Amino acid sequence: MDILAGTLVRSGHAAESEPIYRQELAVAERVRGVDDVSTINALSNLGATLIVLGRLSEGEDVLRRTLAVETRVYGPHEVETGRTLYNLACVAAHQGKRDEAFSFLNQAIPIVYVRTLLGIEKDTDLDSLHSDPRWNTVIAAARHRTAEVGN
């Protein structure tokens, strides 16, 4: 189900993937439990899909739920938790919540996948933050982390 839904999203058919992710989530919760990695992944994918569909508030709610589970299960300093923090930063930026977006970014940078940081400057989801003086600090931190990991 995950592969089919992901393929639909990547091919521009996000609306068709939403019910599949919802079904996958329901099955995973019932069979494996709310703290299982499959369930967490399905929850995260559903949140991201809702955002792609422009349903920012609903997507944000799902991602906040994902963050709570990831923090409890994986811990606050794991890459998956960082990915969700980064996605929440993107949602907050779209919603004009700059303080919240920067807070999420500052939490994400030390733990998110380095490949995410390599593309941060070109991430159009964060365009609304570029005029804020805090943006330069975020970029400096991202560059520092990628340089650290590269060495």
Steps between C-alpha positions, in 0.01 A plus 500: 500500500783734591678448168182550298402816690851642477510435126167677460627806689822515297306470175271790583204300629514592868122508534487132404768413755323652799242222551773240455716664768196523729425131449866409553504703821183335632636152427842576649347646818271199541754229416832643617403773746549876507869484591609271216730643234251408224225691674722803557606495135138480381405790727789711371417422138136590553601836648734575212231404248244729660750783470559422133122518459503850652323393817761665721310508826400135478851402389649698786278318750611162365867604501471624860354162592789336314752713687353404836521128420849528348629694800362235734611198295823611329599787727534872432838470328437245225498575125137399457398746770714759320320434173165567663631817663623617160163424339324691777733794432392494136132497597549785748684702233208452259260613771701814575600375846862613480591461867368146501671419170837617631449312825434176310798561270734565790390172658526310170841613375710306752317172431335500158646306207796689353351464150210714623741770612682492167178619335375741766596815310300390196201363691211712371293404804727730700503796257293716733780487757778634277439866583521438875845563656475162677521328160873571476555338840306192390702473179827541690399222740398273211829561320696438820324168558551382142868595521532315832346184361710526183822487703 
